[in-house]
């Protein structure tokens, strides 16, 4: 790609700042051209900025170029950002153009300049203050922030045009202006001349019309009742009055669940967790919990839904674990499969079936796909030079080889892939390879292996993606990773290994080999379904009637977006392929990574021992779900979200609504006579419900949770303003008003109980039991807000839903999972003998991760103190590793004096 910018062109500011977001995602050449240079061949007049894509197409809208860079970086589009961009184009730009013209061309100053743009600045400040968020669209920087910052910077970089009373705007502007990409953009475009650098550009613009009396509109804020149309109110009231009759018909229960012609058939899978790894919170939110929310939502919508998962049980790691514990591989799988099942059961994951890959069906289906690929010429044979550890007396699987990446020089690259540059590696290509178990240097030995001919299948995959991606809900990171694999060119992929524990290869001469786990692990979805029902092909060979949603972390995208589709397309057996690939970023723990060996972070088998209910864990993990970028679990933040959002907001509203029915009306829902204000609130709730549906249909799980909390906040405000506890003591009109407010509030609580079901199923069931919500209303979520608790309905006993988390309780848990007890000072550790291979391996992984962190910070030119702190952590880990291996500690080498 090539980006053309020009000094003194205002549009160049945001595009250069946005280009920093895409750094490392694609090759980009930035060219500075003169203002009169015409870089787009089919335009007769000069125009910058311009982005020339690799395809030869051009983008010459500032917002479009910025949007392209943000999408490359994995950013997810949202409605609020789009509203801000529309407001910037229709409201801010006319006002800003006038102000800049007055300042630069006409030489005006003070209020003459600030006047035209003041209302726009106040609008931004008001929006930031009202939302209590640092950025325009939420907690993280978005496309809207960069576009508006770039537009405003030439004016606001002069403090006299940034009113002191607009504190939120001031903080927002300073935050963005201090970022390195924004600073570089300003230096390139303004060349230390400030706003005067825009003079040549502005002198060519027509004199702006007066903006006096113009009203800033199209506010991208929370929906205000005053903006509702009469039609919207009429539709909402009509839906409300339908009551329980407005519920969609309930689907009959099936066992087994099978596709039904003419219905929406939804097949959902979570990435199969490796059986030996006890899942930590990041694993849980990345795969099973996210998929569970969507599966529960799908069932509430009465879609024909099947949700499957299971443990991935073949491979080298199982053999190694079996040796460590003195058990047979199958015994290891049985043991840890039960551990996984118990963890997911405690987290209320609603699998229709939780299976495993060590089954006859796995062998049968995998071998059938292989035979079909072989018969169609998509399997190659080749002699492979492999690394063999003579000390361990075995060929080394990729995960047990470590060395220097041949592409980027990263020193802790694995034998299959470099975590830093992302390129695939054959272990033999590693420089300075080491066996991760014993640290000896392996030797090269030859072995005959089979390869999947991905280059030969590449055209089929690309054509399939061209049909699938438009209109689908693949996450931006899934799209980017898949396209980058295709862009870099597919290469033959080895599908066999010299192991004993795996699916046997049904080919003469290969009887002593098994299939590589990443060839047959994704086939595990099919075999798990086959163990659920012998009619499994109705799901997996039925692409015309089945929508397949697959959930995973981003590191699994290549195997679900390229490798398995290639195998399925090459097999030519009408397999169902992924329709919507949903990938999360990574969840970190506090300011570091999860580490089982060092006792850092909460793992699935530990959460239930904290005394915090599963639904609280579900809520917080979904609240911080890493959708557009990595996020971090924080004990302090968990306490705050529980006490503010659950206890004080959601729990407070639902409890008050129910208690008013019990206390003031004997447990029976009172008559409701809706005023125009009630109808407007009802409409607002209905619109928020529609937004919730829109978000979950697009698998925007985290954002949809905000809709629930927004509705409960409005419910609390409604009760607070109308004060039914006072009105119940008044005259007939006041008592009737108290009844209406209470009846509407308890119906909002009933709606929230159903909306909450995908996120907090136990709390949802508790609310429904307290309200005695009719069973049909518990099982279906309509698109409109219905009166499901009519006048005369008797509710049950109301009790609090949530408990406050105390500071000392959370501080104790924070210490417990900090790994502090595992850290030993060098003095006390000197006498220790070498540790076992498992501990050594774990420490090596920690050293690799911390080394990566240090390199990333240096590459980003981070603060020196921050780098020093991370280097100190790395050195400490290396000391621990040396002690674990029984090696003497190295004396740090001093820098040579110049």
RARAPE-V374947 format. One record per residue. N is the residue number from 1. RES is the residue in three letters. PSI is psi in whole degrees, 0 to 359 (none if undefined). D_LAST is the distance of its C-alpha to the last C-alpha in whole Angstrom. Layout:
N_RES_PSI_D_LAST ; N_RES_PSI_D_LAST
This chain:
1_UNK_153_43 ; 2_UNK_126_42 ; 3_UNK_124_42 ; 4_UNK_124_43 ; 5_UNK_169_42 ; 6_UNK_143_42 ; 7_UNK_136_41 ; 8_UNK_4_43 ; 9_UNK_113_45 ; 10_UNK_322_46 ; 11_UNK_342_46 ; 12_UNK_335_43 ; 13_UNK_302_41 ; 14_UNK_327_43 ; 15_UNK_324_43 ; 16_UNK_320_39 ; 17_UNK_319_38 ; 18_UNK_328_41 ; 19_UNK_332_39 ; 20_UNK_332_36 ; 21_UNK_329_38 ; 22_UNK_5_39 ; 23_UNK_129_35 ; 24_UNK_348_35 ; 25_UNK_334_39 ; 26_UNK_157_39 ; 27_UNK_129_38 ; 28_UNK_127_38 ; 29_UNK_124_37 ; 30_UNK_124_37 ; 31_UNK_130_39 ; 32_UNK_122_39 ; 33_UNK_165_42 ; 34_UNK_157_45 ; 35_UNK_339_47 ; 36_UNK_359_50 ; 37_UNK_130_49 ; 38_UNK_108_51 ; 39_UNK_346_49 ; 40_UNK_113_52 ; 41_UNK_332_55 ; 42_UNK_5_58 ; 43_UNK_136_57 ; 44_UNK_343_58 ; 45_UNK_149_56 ; 46_UNK_145_53 ; 47_UNK_127_51 ; 48_UNK_152_48 ; 49_UNK_159_46 ; 50_UNK_137_47 ; 51_UNK_117_46 ; 52_UNK_117_47 ; 53_UNK_164_47 ; 54_UNK_334_47 ; 55_UNK_349_51 ; 56_UNK_351_51 ; 57_UNK_161_52 ; 58_UNK_143_51 ; 59_UNK_127_51 ; 60_UNK_25_51 ; 61_UNK_131_52 ; 62_UNK_312_49 ; 63_UNK_320_50 ; 64_UNK_320_51 ; 65_UNK_314_47 ; 66_UNK_317_46 ; 67_UNK_319_48 ; 68_UNK_315_47 ; 69_UNK_319_44 ; 70_UNK_321_44 ; 71_UNK_324_47 ; 72_UNK_326_44 ; 73_UNK_0_42 ; 74_UNK_7_45 ; 75_UNK_144_46 ; 76_UNK_132_50 ; 77_UNK_152_52 ; 78_UNK_159_55 ; 79_UNK_320_58 ; 80_UNK_319_56 ; 81_UNK_317_53 ; 82_UNK_323_56 ; 83_UNK_318_58 ; 84_UNK_319_55 ; 85_UNK_321_54 ; 86_UNK_318_58 ; 87_UNK_320_58 ; 88_UNK_318_55 ; 89_UNK_321_56 ; 90_UNK_333_60 ; 91_UNK_311_59 ; 92_UNK_312_56 ; 93_UNK_315_55 ; 94_UNK_317_58 ; 95_UNK_318_57 ; 96_UNK_321_54 ; 97_UNK_320_55 ; 98_UNK_312_57 ; 99_UNK_315_55 ; 100_UNK_322_52 ; 101_UNK_315_55 ; 102_UNK_317_56 ; 103_UNK_309_52 ; 104_UNK_317_51 ; 105_UNK_316_54 ; 106_UNK_351_56 ; 107_UNK_18_54 ; 108_UNK_163_56 ; 109_UNK_174_54 ; 110_UNK_225_54 ; 111_UNK_334_57 ; 112_UNK_325_58 ; 113_UNK_316_55 ; 114_UNK_331_55 ; 115_UNK_307_59 ; 116_UNK_334_59 ; 117_UNK_355_56 ; 118_UNK_314_56 ; 119_UNK_326_59 ; 120_UNK_319_56 ; 121_UNK_319_54 ; 122_UNK_324_56 ; 123_UNK_315_57 ; 124_UNK_314_53 ; 125_UNK_317_53 ; 126_UNK_318_56 ; 127_UNK_317_55 ; 128_UNK_318_52 ; 129_UNK_318_53 ; 130_UNK_322_57 ; 131_UNK_347_55 ; 132_UNK_39_52 ; 133_UNK_151_49 ; 134_UNK_341_46 ; 135_UNK_168_47 ; 136_UNK_324_50 ; 137_UNK_11_51 ; 138_UNK_211_50 ; 139_UNK_346_47 ; 140_UNK_154_45 ; 141_UNK_136_44 ; 142_UNK_177_46 ; 143_UNK_321_47 ; 144_UNK_320_49 ; 145_UNK_315_46 ; 146_UNK_317_44 ; 147_UNK_314_47 ; 148_UNK_322_48 ; 149_UNK_314_45 ; 150_UNK_323_44 ; 151_UNK_319_47 ; 152_UNK_337_47 ; 153_UNK_314_43 ; 154_UNK_326_44 ; 155_UNK_311_47 ; 156_UNK_349_45 ; 157_UNK_344_42 ; 158_UNK_111_44 ; 159_UNK_337_44 ; 160_UNK_344_48 ; 161_UNK_14_49 ; 162_UNK_89_48 ; 163_UNK_134_51 ; 164_UNK_329_49 ; 165_UNK_344_52 ; 166_UNK_70_51 ; 167_UNK_319_49 ; 168_UNK_319_49 ; 169_UNK_318_48 ; 170_UNK_313_46 ; 171_UNK_316_44 ; 172_UNK_314_44 ; 173_UNK_318_43 ; 174_UNK_321_40 ; 175_UNK_312_39 ; 176_UNK_320_39 ; 177_UNK_338_37 ; 178_UNK_351_34 ; 179_UNK_142_34 ; 180_UNK_315_31 ; 181_UNK_323_34 ; 182_UNK_321_36 ; 183_UNK_317_33 ; 184_UNK_321_32 ; 185_UNK_316_36 ; 186_UNK_319_37 ; 187_UNK_320_34 ; 188_UNK_318_35 ; 189_UNK_319_39 ; 190_UNK_343_39 ; 191_UNK_44_36 ; 192_UNK_16_36 ; 193_UNK_354_39 ; 194_UNK_210_41 ; 195_UNK_338_44 ; 196_UNK_340_45 ; 197_UNK_341_43 ; 198_UNK_356_46 ; 199_UNK_309_49 ; 200_UNK_323_49 ; 201_UNK_312_50 ; 202_UNK_330_52 ; 203_UNK_338_54 ; 204_UNK_353_55 ; 205_UNK_148_57 ; 206_UNK_151_60 ; 207_UNK_127_61 ; 208_UNK_153_61 ; 209_UNK_158_64 ; 210_UNK_140_65 ; 211_UNK_12_64 ; 212_UNK_132_66 ; 213_UNK_356_68 ; 214_UNK_139_66 ; 215_UNK_128_66 ; 216_UNK_125_62 ; 217_UNK_193_64 ; 218_UNK_48_63 ; 219_UNK_125_61 ; 220_UNK_60_59 ; 221_UNK_181_60 ; 222_UNK_144_62 ; 223_UNK_128_65 ; 224_UNK_141_67 ; 225_UNK_330_71 ; 226_UNK_339_72 ; 227_UNK_0_71 ; 228_UNK_141_73 ; 229_UNK_159_76 ; 230_UNK_326_79 ; 231_UNK_317_79 ; 232_UNK_318_76 ; 233_UNK_317_78 ; 234_UNK_318_81 ; 235_UNK_317_80 ; 236_UNK_318_78 ; 237_UNK_321_81 ; 238_UNK_320_83 ; 239_UNK_316_81 ; 240_UNK_317_81 ; 241_UNK_342_85 ; 242_UNK_332_85 ; 243_UNK_215_84 ; 244_UNK_336_84 ; 245_UNK_342_85 ; 246_UNK_356_82 ; 247_UNK_145_80 ; 248_UNK_153_80 ; 249_UNK_140_82 ; 250_UNK_139_80 ; 251_UNK_139_80 ; 252_UNK_145_81 ; 253_UNK_135_79 ; 254_UNK_147_79 ; 255_UNK_108_78 ; 256_UNK_162_76 ; 257_UNK_125_75 ; 258_UNK_153_76 ; 259_UNK_148_75 ; 260_UNK_126_78 ; 261_UNK_136_79 ; 262_UNK_352_79 ; 263_UNK_167_77 ; 264_UNK_110_73 ; 265_UNK_115_72 ; 266_UNK_119_68 ; 267_UNK_123_66 ; 268_UNK_132_63 ; 269_UNK_148_61 ; 270_UNK_145_57 ; 271_UNK_133_55 ; 272_UNK_117_56 ; 273_UNK_140_54 ; 274_UNK_133_53 ; 275_UNK_330_55 ; 276_UNK_343_52 ; 277_UNK_118_50 ; 278_UNK_122_52 ; 279_UNK_138_51 ; 280_UNK_180_49 ; 281_UNK_324_50 ; 282_UNK_319_47 ; 283_UNK_320_49 ; 284_UNK_314_53 ; 285_UNK_326_52 ; 286_UNK_331_51 ; 287_UNK_281_54 ; 288_UNK_320_57 ; 289_UNK_318_57 ; 290_UNK_315_56 ; 291_UNK_325_59 ; 292_UNK_319_61 ; 293_UNK_314_61 ; 294_UNK_323_62 ; 295_UNK_316_65 ; 296_UNK_319_67 ; 297_UNK_317_67 ; 298_UNK_320_68 ; 299_UNK_322_71 ; 300_UNK_330_72 ; 301_UNK_0_72 ; 302_UNK_27_75 ; 303_UNK_147_73 ; 304_UNK_104_73 ; 305_UNK_134_70 ; 306_UNK_123_69 ; 307_UNK_121_66 ; 308_UNK_150_64 ; 309_UNK_181_61 ; 310_UNK_173_61 ; 311_UNK_139_58 ; 312_UNK_115_56 ; 313_UNK_351_57 ; 314_UNK_163_56 ; 315_UNK_175_53 ; 316_UNK_319_51 ; 317_UNK_325_50 ; 318_UNK_316_53 ; 319_UNK_316_54 ; 320_UNK_316_50 ; 321_UNK_321_52 ; 322_UNK_319_55 ; 323_UNK_317_54 ; 324_UNK_320_52 ; 325_UNK_1_55 ; 326_UNK_33_57 ; 327_UNK_164_59 ; 328_UNK_152_61 ; 329_UNK_319_59 ; 330_UNK_324_62 ; 331_UNK_321_62 ; 332_UNK_316_58 ; 333_UNK_317_59 ; 334_UNK_318_63 ; 335_UNK_310_61 ; 336_UNK_337_58 ; 337_UNK_319_60 ; 338_UNK_324_62 ; 339_UNK_313_59 ; 340_UNK_312_58 ; 341_UNK_319_62 ; 342_UNK_319_62 ; 343_UNK_311_59 ; 344_UNK_330_60 ; 345_UNK_319_64 ; 346_UNK_325_62 ; 347_UNK_5_60 ; 348_UNK_41_64 ; 349_UNK_125_63 ; 350_UNK_54_66 ; 351_UNK_141_66 ; 352_UNK_332_69 ; 353_UNK_131_68 ; 354_UNK_107_65 ; 355_UNK_211_65 ; 356_UNK_166_62 ; 357_UNK_350_62 ; 358_UNK_69_63 ; 359_UNK_157_66 ; 360_UNK_327_69 ; 361_UNK_324_69 ; 362_UNK_315_65 ; 363_UNK_314_66 ; 364_UNK_311_69 ; 365_UNK_319_67 ; 366_UNK_314_64 ; 367_UNK_326_65 ; 368_UNK_315_68 ; 369_UNK_318_65 ; 370_UNK_314_63 ; 371_UNK_321_67 ; 372_UNK_320_67 ; 373_UNK_317_64 ; 374_UNK_315_64 ; 375_UNK_335_68 ; 376_UNK_9_66 ; 377_UNK_25_64 ; 378_UNK_12_61 ; 379_UNK_130_59 ; 380_UNK_153_57 ; 381_UNK_141_57 ; 382_UNK_154_54 ; 383_UNK_128_52 ; 384_UNK_131_49 ; 385_UNK_120_46 ; 386_UNK_161_46 ; 387_UNK_130_43 ; 388_UNK_131_45 ; 389_UNK_113_44 ; 390_UNK_328_46 ; 391_UNK_320_45 ; 392_UNK_351_47 ; 393_UNK_50_49 ; 394_UNK_157_49 ; 395_UNK_144_48 ; 396_UNK_123_45 ; 397_UNK_159_46 ; 398_UNK_319_44 ; 399_UNK_348_43 ; 400_UNK_18_42 ; 401_UNK_140_39 ; 402_UNK_145_36 ; 403_UNK_198_33 ; 404_UNK_129_30 ; 405_UNK_130_32 ; 406_UNK_348_33 ; 407_UNK_313_33 ; 408_UNK_353_30 ; 409_UNK_7_28 ; 410_UNK_130_29 ; 411_UNK_347_28 ; 412_UNK_38_31 ; 413_UNK_144_34 ; 414_UNK_171_38 ; 415_UNK_356_40 ; 416_UNK_335_42 ; 417_UNK_146_40 ; 418_UNK_124_36 ; 419_UNK_342_36 ; 420_UNK_306_33 ; 421_UNK_348_34 ; 422_UNK_359_38 ; 423_UNK_146_39 ; 424_UNK_145_41 ; 425_UNK_140_40 ; 426_UNK_135_42 ; 427_UNK_328_41 ; 428_UNK_340_40 ; 429_UNK_344_38 ; 430_UNK_140_35 ; 431_UNK_143_32 ; 432_UNK_54_32 ; 433_UNK_150_35 ; 434_UNK_145_36 ; 435_UNK_125_39 ; 436_UNK_343_39 ; 437_UNK_309_41 ; 438_UNK_354_40 ; 439_UNK_9_37 ; 440_UNK_163_38 ; 441_UNK_119_37 ; 442_UNK_162_40 ; 443_UNK_160_42 ; 444_UNK_129_44 ; 445_UNK_150_47 ; 446_UNK_146_50 ; 447_UNK_142_52 ; 448_UNK_133_55 ; 449_UNK_167_54 ; 450_UNK_146_56 ; 451_UNK_143_54 ; 452_UNK_126_55 ; 453_UNK_77_55 ; 454_UNK_321_54 ; 455_UNK_322_53 ; 456_UNK_334_57 ; 457_UNK_355_58 ; 458_UNK_318_55 ; 459_UNK_318_58 ; 460_UNK_318_60 ; 461_UNK_316_57 ; 462_UNK_317_57 ; 463_UNK_320_60 ; 464_UNK_316_61 ; 465_UNK_322_58 ; 466_UNK_328_59 ; 467_UNK_328_62 ; 468_UNK_315_61 ; 469_UNK_316_58 ; 470_UNK_126_60 ; 471_UNK_358_62 ; 472_UNK_175_60 ; 473_UNK_33_58 ; 474_UNK_136_55 ; 475_UNK_154_52 ; 476_UNK_320_49 ; 477_UNK_325_47 ; 478_UNK_319_49 ; 479_UNK_315_50 ; 480_UNK_313_47 ; 481_UNK_317_46 ; 482_UNK_314_49 ; 483_UNK_325_49 ; 484_UNK_325_45 ; 485_UNK_315_46 ; 486_UNK_320_49 ; 487_UNK_321_47 ; 488_UNK_350_44 ; 489_UNK_125_47 ; 490_UNK_148_49 ; 491_UNK_153_49 ; 492_UNK_139_51 ; 493_UNK_122_50 ; 494_UNK_132_51 ; 495_UNK_11_54 ; 496_UNK_160_55 ; 497_UNK_153_53 ; 498_UNK_75_53 ; 499_UNK_174_55 ; 500_UNK_328_58 ; 501_UNK_97_58 ; 502_UNK_184_59 ; 503_UNK_122_61 ; 504_UNK_146_62 ; 505_UNK_119_62 ; 506_UNK_63_66 ; 507_UNK_135_65 ; 508_UNK_134_66 ; 509_UNK_352_63 ; 510_UNK_22_61 ; 511_UNK_337_63 ; 512_UNK_11_60 ; 513_UNK_164_58 ; 514_UNK_166_58 ; 515_UNK_143_57 ; 516_UNK_138_53 ; 517_UNK_327_53 ; 518_UNK_357_52 ; 519_UNK_316_55 ; 520_UNK_351_58 ; 521_UNK_317_56 ; 522_UNK_337_57 ; 523_UNK_345_61 ; 524_UNK_329_61 ; 525_UNK_319_62 ; 526_UNK_314_65 ; 527_UNK_326_66 ; 528_UNK_319_66 ; 529_UNK_321_68 ; 530_UNK_331_70 ; 531_UNK_340_71 ; 532_UNK_319_71 ; 533_UNK_141_74 ; 534_UNK_356_76 ; 535_UNK_33_76 ; 536_UNK_331_72 ; 537_UNK_339_73 ; 538_UNK_337_74 ; 539_UNK_316_71 ; 540_UNK_354_68 ; 541_UNK_50_71 ; 542_UNK_56_72 ; 543_UNK_339_69 ; 544_UNK_331_72 ; 545_UNK_355_73 ; 546_UNK_133_70 ; 547_UNK_119_66 ; 548_UNK_119_64 ; 549_UNK_125_61 ; 550_UNK_128_58 ; 551_UNK_138_55 ; 552_UNK_172_52 ; 553_UNK_163_48 ; 554_UNK_337_46 ; 555_UNK_345_45 ; 556_UNK_356_49 ; 557_UNK_315_49 ; 558_UNK_326_49 ; 559_UNK_333_51 ; 560_UNK_333_54 ; 561_UNK_342_53 ; 562_UNK_302_53 ; 563_UNK_305_54 ; 564_UNK_316_57 ; 565_UNK_323_58 ; 566_UNK_314_58 ; 567_UNK_316_60 ; 568_UNK_319_62 ; 569_UNK_321_63 ; 570_UNK_331_63 ; 571_UNK_339_65 ; 572_UNK_53_68 ; 573_UNK_28_70 ; 574_UNK_43_70 ; 575_UNK_147_67 ; 576_UNK_124_66 ; 577_UNK_163_62 ; 578_UNK_129_60 ; 579_UNK_321_61 ; 580_UNK_111_59 ; 581_UNK_113_56 ; 582_UNK_108_54 ; 583_UNK_133_50 ; 584_UNK_164_49 ; 585_UNK_198_45 ; 586_UNK_146_43 ; 587_UNK_122_44 ; 588_UNK_173_41 ; 589_UNK_115_42 ; 590_UNK_240_41 ; 591_UNK_22_37 ; 592_UNK_210_37 ; 593_UNK_158_39 ; 594_UNK_139_42 ; 595_UNK_109_41 ; 596_UNK_319_45 ; 597_UNK_328_43 ; 598_UNK_4_41 ; 599_UNK_27_44 ; 600_UNK_121_42 ; 601_UNK_164_45 ; 602_UNK_125_48 ; 603_UNK_162_50 ; 604_UNK_325_54 ; 605_UNK_357_55 ; 606_UNK_333_54 ; 607_UNK_321_55 ; 608_UNK_346_58 ; 609_UNK_1_57 ; 610_UNK_346_56 ; 611_UNK_359_59 ; 612_UNK_127_58 ; 613_UNK_154_61 ; 614_UNK_322_60 ; 615_UNK_331_61 ; 616_UNK_319_58 ; 617_UNK_314_56 ; 618_UNK_311_57 ; 619_UNK_310_57 ; 620_UNK_319_54 ; 621_UNK_322_52 ; 622_UNK_329_54 ; 623_UNK_325_53 ; 624_UNK_16_50 ; 625_UNK_126_50 ; 626_UNK_80_47 ; 627_UNK_308_49 ; 628_UNK_341_46 ; 629_UNK_169_43 ; 630_UNK_147_42 ; 631_UNK_178_43 ; 632_UNK_138_43 ; 633_UNK_134_45 ; 634_UNK_126_45 ; 635_UNK_317_48 ; 636_UNK_317_48 ; 637_UNK_324_48 ; 638_UNK_317_51 ; 639_UNK_314_53 ; 640_UNK_315_53 ; 641_UNK_322_54 ; 642_UNK_312_57 ; 643_UNK_329_58 ; 644_UNK_305_58 ; 645_UNK_319_59 ; 646_UNK_306_61 ; 647_UNK_306_62 ; 648_UNK_333_63 ; 649_UNK_284_63 ; 650_UNK_307_65 ; 651_UNK_320_66 ; 652_UNK_314_68 ; 653_UNK_311_69 ; 654_UNK_321_71 ; 655_UNK_318_72 ; 656_UNK_317_74 ; 657_UNK_314_75 ; 658_UNK_320_77 ; 659_UNK_324_78 ; 660_UNK_322_80 ; 661_UNK_314_82 ; 662_UNK_314_83 ; 663_UNK_318_83 ; 664_UNK_338_85 ; 665_UNK_23_87 ; 666_UNK_22_88 ; 667_UNK_4_85 ; 668_UNK_136_87 ; 669_UNK_127_85 ; 670_UNK_169_87 ; 671_UNK_147_88 ; 672_UNK_123_86 ; 673_UNK_100_87 ; 674_UNK_129_84 ; 675_UNK_175_83 ; 676_UNK_325_81 ; 677_UNK_321_78 ; 678_UNK_319_79 ; 679_UNK_325_79 ; 680_UNK_319_76 ; 681_UNK_315_74 ; 682_UNK_317_75 ; 683_UNK_320_74 ; 684_UNK_317_71 ; 685_UNK_318_71 ; 686_UNK_320_72 ; 687_UNK_323_69 ; 688_UNK_324_67 ; 689_UNK_318_68 ; 690_UNK_319_68 ; 691_UNK_319_65 ; 692_UNK_313_64 ; 693_UNK_315_66 ; 694_UNK_319_64 ; 695_UNK_314_61 ; 696_UNK_329_62 ; 697_UNK_333_64 ; 698_UNK_8_60 ; 699_UNK_37_59 ; 700_UNK_74_57 ; 701_UNK_315_57 ; 702_UNK_316_55 ; 703_UNK_324_56 ; 704_UNK_328_60 ; 705_UNK_326_59 ; 706_UNK_328_58 ; 707_UNK_321_62 ; 708_UNK_314_64 ; 709_UNK_327_62 ; 710_UNK_316_63 ; 711_UNK_317_66 ; 712_UNK_328_66 ; 713_UNK_318_65 ; 714_UNK_325_67 ; 715_UNK_316_70 ; 716_UNK_317_69 ; 717_UNK_320_69 ; 718_UNK_314_72 ; 719_UNK_317_74 ; 720_UNK_319_72 ; 721_UNK_322_74 ; 722_UNK_343_77 ; 723_UNK_63_77 ; 724_UNK_334_80 ; 725_UNK_338_80 ; 726_UNK_317_82 ; 727_UNK_330_84 ; 728_UNK_340_85 ; 729_UNK_357_87 ; 730_UNK_205_88 ; 731_UNK_188_91 ; 732_UNK_316_92 ; 733_UNK_318_90 ; 734_UNK_319_87 ; 735_UNK_322_88 ; 736_UNK_320_88 ; 737_UNK_318_85 ; 738_UNK_322_83 ; 739_UNK_317_85 ; 740_UNK_313_83 ; 741_UNK_317_80 ; 742_UNK_316_80 ; 743_UNK_318_81 ; 744_UNK_320_79 ; 745_UNK_317_76 ; 746_UNK_333_77 ; 747_UNK_325_77 ; 748_UNK_319_74 ; 749_UNK_321_73 ; 750_UNK_318_75 ; 751_UNK_315_73 ; 752_UNK_325_69 ; 753_UNK_326_70 ; 754_UNK_318_71 ; 755_UNK_329_68 ; 756_UNK_343_66 ; 757_UNK_318_67 ; 758_UNK_333_65 ; 759_UNK_313_62 ; 760_UNK_78_63 ; 761_UNK_324_67 ; 762_UNK_316_68 ; 763_UNK_318_67 ; 764_UNK_312_69 ; 765_UNK_324_72 ; 766_UNK_316_72 ; 767_UNK_315_73 ; 768_UNK_325_75 ; 769_UNK_318_77 ; 770_UNK_322_77 ; 771_UNK_354_79 ; 772_UNK_45_81 ; 773_UNK_130_80 ; 774_UNK_138_82 ; 775_UNK_317_81 ; 776_UNK_326_81 ; 777_UNK_340_78 ; 778_UNK_335_76 ; 779_UNK_353_76 ; 780_UNK_141_75 ; 781_UNK_106_73 ; 782_UNK_171_75 ; 783_UNK_346_73 ; 784_UNK_163_75 ; 785_UNK_111_76 ; 786_UNK_154_79 ; 787_UNK_95_81 ; 788_UNK_350_81 ; 789_UNK_84_82 ; 790_UNK_168_85 ; 791_UNK_135_88 ; 792_UNK_348_89 ; 793_UNK_133_87 ; 794_UNK_128_86 ; 795_UNK_172_83 ; 796_UNK_203_82 ; 797_UNK_129_80 ; 798_UNK_134_77 ; 799_UNK_159_74 ; 800_UNK_146_70 ; 801_UNK_330_68 ; 802_UNK_155_65 ; 803_UNK_148_63 ; 804_UNK_137_60 ; 805_UNK_129_57 ; 806_UNK_153_56 ; 807_UNK_316_53 ; 808_UNK_325_53 ; 809_UNK_314_54 ; 810_UNK_322_51 ; 811_UNK_323_49 ; 812_UNK_316_50 ; 813_UNK_322_50 ; 814_UNK_317_46 ; 815_UNK_319_45 ; 816_UNK_323_47 ; 817_UNK_18_46 ; 818_UNK_347_42 ; 819_UNK_3_41 ; 820_UNK_326_40 ; 821_UNK_343_43 ; 822_UNK_348_41 ; 823_UNK_131_38 ; 824_UNK_142_37 ; 825_UNK_155_34 ; 826_UNK_325_32 ; 827_UNK_317_34 ; 828_UNK_344_37 ; 829_UNK_347_36 ; 830_UNK_325_35 ; 831_UNK_358_39 ; 832_UNK_149_40 ; 833_UNK_170_40 ; 834_UNK_142_40 ; 835_UNK_175_41 ; 836_UNK_168_44 ; 837_UNK_324_43 ; 838_UNK_315_44 ; 839_UNK_320_41 ; 840_UNK_314_39 ; 841_UNK_318_39 ; 842_UNK_318_40 ; 843_UNK_324_36 ; 844_UNK_320_35 ; 845_UNK_320_36 ; 846_UNK_320_35 ; 847_UNK_318_31 ; 848_UNK_314_32 ; 849_UNK_317_33 ; 850_UNK_324_30 ; 851_UNK_320_28 ; 852_UNK_319_29 ; 853_UNK_315_29 ; 854_UNK_315_26 ; 855_UNK_321_25 ; 856_UNK_317_28 ; 857_UNK_320_26 ; 858_UNK_320_23 ; 859_UNK_327_25 ; 860_UNK_359_27 ; 861_UNK_49_24 ; 862_UNK_173_26 ; 863_UNK_138_25 ; 864_UNK_323_22 ; 865_UNK_322_24 ; 866_UNK_317_26 ; 867_UNK_316_24 ; 868_UNK_320_22 ; 869_UNK_318_26 ; 870_UNK_325_27 ; 871_UNK_320_24 ; 872_UNK_318_25 ; 873_UNK_318_28 ; 874_UNK_316_27 ; 875_UNK_322_25 ; 876_UNK_318_28 ; 877_UNK_320_31 ; 878_UNK_324_28 ; 879_UNK_315_29 ; 880_UNK_320_33 ; 881_UNK_316_33 ; 882_UNK_317_31 ; 883_UNK_321_34 ; 884_UNK_328_37 ; 885_UNK_356_36 ; 886_UNK_19_36 ; 887_UNK_150_32 ; 888_UNK_148_30 ; 889_UNK_137_27 ; 890_UNK_142_24 ; 891_UNK_126_21 ; 892_UNK_138_19 ; 893_UNK_132_15 ; 894_UNK_159_12 ; 895_UNK_143_9 ; 896_UNK_139_6 ; 897_UNK_140_4 ; 898_UNK_none_0
